[in-house]
Amino acid sequence: MDASRIAAAQLSTPPLSAGVGREASSSAPEVPFSQHVKNALQEANLQLNEAETQARDLAQGKGDIVEAMLALSKAELSLRNVVTLRNRVMEAYQEVMRLQL
């Protein structure tokens, strides 16, 4: 995901305290967390596929090295974001499992 999409997602996501003590506004449909994760994974997959296509074209002598390097950099950033998301989700899961009920 590029920085502009991340910034747009952060702006469109209400803070956690927005729904506390009052009803959430019904004007904007709420998107579940799982949908955000699914979108992030799909975006990362698209970036990786594009980078692979650019690298293949470059190896065949058809592509542009600048475009290939740009696609590879975007794919690397997307993959790092997905790995970071996975790590944070696993940390949260482990924290919940440590709670004593």
Backbone as numpy.savetxt, mean C-alpha at the origin, in Angstrom:
# Nx Ny Nz CAx CAy CAz Cx Cy Cz
2.96 1.88 -4.08 2.12 3.05 -4.08 3.00 4.29 -4.08
2.63 5.27 -4.85 3.42 6.48 -4.88 3.00 7.42 -3.75
3.80 8.43 -3.53 3.60 9.33 -2.40 2.28 10.08 -2.48
1.83 10.42 -3.69 0.58 11.17 -3.81 -0.61 10.31 -3.42
-0.58 9.00 -3.74 -1.68 8.11 -3.36 -1.69 7.89 -1.85
-0.50 7.80 -1.26 -0.42 7.63 0.19 -0.97 8.87 0.89
-0.58 10.04 0.39 -1.06 11.29 0.99 -2.57 11.40 0.84
-3.10 11.01 -0.32 -4.55 11.07 -0.54 -5.27 10.11 0.39
-4.69 8.93 0.60 -5.32 7.96 1.51 -5.30 8.47 2.94
-4.22 9.12 3.33 -4.15 9.66 4.68 -5.14 10.78 4.89
-5.36 11.61 3.86 -6.30 12.71 3.98 -7.74 12.21 4.02
-8.01 11.12 3.29 -9.38 10.63 3.24 -9.74 9.74 4.42
-8.75 9.30 5.17 -9.00 8.44 6.32 -9.20 9.31 7.57
-10.35 9.21 8.23 -10.58 10.03 9.43 -9.71 9.53 10.58
-9.35 10.41 11.51 -8.59 9.98 12.68 -9.42 9.03 13.52
-8.73 8.24 14.35 -9.42 7.25 15.17 -10.43 7.88 16.12
-10.16 9.08 16.56 -11.06 9.73 17.52 -12.29 10.34 16.85
-12.37 10.28 15.51 -13.49 10.91 14.81 -14.82 10.29 15.17
-14.85 8.99 15.41 -16.11 8.32 15.70 -16.40 8.17 17.18
-15.51 8.62 18.04 -15.68 8.46 19.47 -16.62 9.54 20.00
-17.70 9.13 20.66 -18.59 10.07 21.31 -19.61 10.72 20.40
-19.57 10.43 19.13 -20.56 10.99 18.21 -20.71 10.03 17.04
-21.77 10.19 16.32 -22.00 9.31 15.19 -21.16 9.75 14.00
-20.67 8.75 13.25 -19.87 9.06 12.07 -20.79 9.64 10.99
-20.21 10.52 10.19 -21.02 11.13 9.13 -21.36 10.08 8.08
-22.57 10.13 7.58 -23.00 9.14 6.61 -22.76 9.62 5.18
-22.12 10.78 5.01 -21.90 11.30 3.67 -20.82 10.53 2.92
-19.80 10.06 3.62 -18.72 9.34 2.97 -18.80 7.86 3.37
-18.82 6.98 2.38 -18.86 5.55 2.72 -17.54 5.13 3.37
-17.65 4.31 4.38 -16.46 3.86 5.07 -15.88 2.65 4.36
-14.57 2.67 4.19 -13.88 1.57 3.52 -13.22 0.73 4.59
-13.48 -0.58 4.60 -12.87 -1.43 5.62 -11.35 -1.53 5.43
-10.67 -1.82 6.52 -9.22 -1.93 6.51 -8.76 -2.99 5.52
-9.51 -4.09 5.45 -9.14 -5.17 4.53 -9.11 -4.69 3.09
-9.99 -3.76 2.74 -10.00 -3.23 1.37 -8.76 -2.39 1.11
-8.32 -1.63 2.12 -7.08 -0.85 1.97 -5.89 -1.78 1.76
-5.85 -2.87 2.53 -4.76 -3.83 2.40 -4.80 -4.48 1.01
-6.00 -4.87 0.58 -6.15 -5.48 -0.74 -5.70 -4.53 -1.84
-6.07 -3.26 -1.74 -5.66 -2.27 -2.73 -4.15 -2.09 -2.74
-3.53 -2.08 -1.57 -2.08 -1.92 -1.48 -1.38 -3.12 -2.13
-1.89 -4.32 -1.88 -1.28 -5.50 -2.48 -1.45 -5.52 -4.00
-2.62 -5.12 -4.47 -2.84 -5.06 -5.91 -1.94 -4.03 -6.57
-1.78 -2.89 -5.93 -0.92 -1.84 -6.47 0.53 -2.31 -6.52
0.99 -2.98 -5.47 2.35 -3.50 -5.43 2.55 -4.55 -6.53
1.54 -5.40 -6.73 1.63 -6.42 -7.77 1.72 -5.78 -9.15
0.92 -4.74 -9.38 0.99 -4.03 -10.67 2.37 -3.41 -10.89
2.92 -2.82 -9.83 4.24 -2.20 -9.93 5.31 -3.25 -10.25
5.23 -4.41 -9.59 6.21 -5.47 -9.83 6.09 -6.03 -11.25
4.86 -6.20 -11.73 4.66 -6.68 -13.09 5.19 -5.69 -14.12
4.96 -4.40 -13.87 5.46 -3.36 -14.78 6.99 -3.35 -14.80
7.61 -3.50 -13.64 9.07 -3.52 -13.56 9.62 -4.73 -14.30
8.96 -5.86 -14.16 9.40 -7.07 -14.87 9.29 -6.89 -16.38
8.20 -6.29 -16.83 8.02 -6.04 -18.26 9.09 -5.08 -18.78
9.35 -4.02 -18.04 10.38 -3.04 -18.45 11.76 -3.71 -18.51
12.07 -4.54 -17.51 13.38 -5.21 -17.49 13.50 -6.19 -18.66
12.42 -6.90 -18.97 12.43 -7.84 -20.10 12.63 -7.08 -21.41
11.92 -5.97 -21.57 12.07 -5.16 -22.78 13.49 -4.62 -22.91
14.06 -4.19 -21.80 15.42 -3.67 -21.81 16.41 -4.76 -22.20
16.21 -5.97 -21.68 17.11 -7.09 -22.00 17.01 -7.46 -23.48
15.86 -7.26 -24.10 15.68 -7.56 -25.51 16.10 -6.40 -26.41
16.51 -5.30 -25.80 16.98 -4.16 -26.57 15.86 -3.24 -27.03
14.66 -3.41 -26.51 13.52 -2.61 -26.93 13.25 -1.43 -25.99
13.63 -1.57 -24.75 13.21 -0.60 -23.74 14.19 0.53 -23.52
13.76 1.45 -22.69 14.56 2.60 -22.29 15.09 2.34 -20.89
16.37 2.56 -20.68 16.98 2.25 -19.39 16.42 3.14 -18.27
16.10 4.38 -18.60 15.56 5.30 -17.59 14.19 4.81 -17.13
13.34 4.44 -18.07 12.01 3.93 -17.73 12.11 2.63 -16.93
13.04 1.77 -17.30 13.22 0.51 -16.59 13.67 0.74 -15.15
14.62 1.64 -14.97 15.11 1.92 -13.62 14.03 2.59 -12.77
13.24 3.45 -13.39 12.14 4.09 -12.67 11.11 3.05 -12.24
10.76 2.15 -13.13 9.80 1.09 -12.80 10.34 0.18 -11.70
11.63 -0.15 -11.77 12.23 -0.99 -10.73 12.25 -0.29 -9.37
12.53 1.01 -9.38 12.53 1.77 -8.12 11.13 1.82 -7.52
10.12 2.04 -8.36 8.74 2.06 -7.86 8.35 0.70 -7.30
8.75 -0.36 -7.98 8.43 -1.71 -7.52 9.10 -2.00 -6.18
10.35 -1.58 -6.05 11.07 -1.80 -4.80 10.38 -1.06 -3.64
9.98 0.17 -3.89 9.30 0.95 -2.86 7.96 0.32 -2.48
7.22 -0.15 -3.47 5.93 -0.81 -3.20 6.14 -2.06 -2.37
7.14 -2.85 -2.72 7.41 -4.08 -1.98 7.83 -3.77 -0.55
8.64 -2.75 -0.36 9.03 -2.36 1.00 7.80 -1.92 1.82
6.89 -1.20 1.18 5.68 -0.78 1.88 4.82 -1.98 2.29
4.70 -2.95 1.41 3.92 -4.15 1.71 4.57 -4.93 2.85
5.88 -5.06 2.83 6.59 -5.78 3.89 6.43 -5.04 5.22
6.52 -3.73 5.19 6.33 -2.94 6.41 4.91 -3.10 6.95
3.94 -3.07 6.06 2.55 -3.28 6.46 2.37 -4.65 7.10
2.93 -5.66 6.47 2.83 -7.02 7.02 3.47 -7.09 8.41
4.63 -6.49 8.56 5.31 -6.51 9.86 4.48 -5.81 10.94
3.88 -4.68 10.59 3.05 -3.95 11.56 1.81 -4.75 11.94
1.19 -5.39 10.96 0.01 -6.21 11.25 0.39 -7.38 12.15
1.52 -8.00 11.88 1.97 -9.13 12.72 2.29 -8.66 14.14
2.90 -7.49 14.27 3.19 -6.96 15.60 1.89 -6.68 16.36
0.91 -6.13 15.69 -0.38 -5.85 16.33 -1.07 -7.16 16.74
-1.00 -8.16 15.89 -1.60 -9.46 16.20 -0.92 -10.07 17.44
0.40 -10.01 17.47 1.12 -10.56 18.61 0.80 -9.80 19.89
0.63 -8.50 19.78 0.28 -7.70 20.95 -1.11 -8.08 21.46
-2.05 -8.27 20.56 -3.40 -8.68 20.97 -3.35 -10.07 21.61
-2.55 -10.96 21.09 -2.46 -12.30 21.66 -1.83 -12.27 23.05
-1.03 -11.27 23.36 -0.42 -11.18 24.69 -1.38 -10.60 25.74
-2.48 -10.02 25.30 -3.44 -9.44 26.25 -4.05 -10.54 27.11
-4.21 -10.22 28.37 -4.83 -11.16 29.30 -6.29 -10.77 29.46
-7.14 -11.73 29.24 -8.57 -11.45 29.35 -9.11 -11.85 30.69
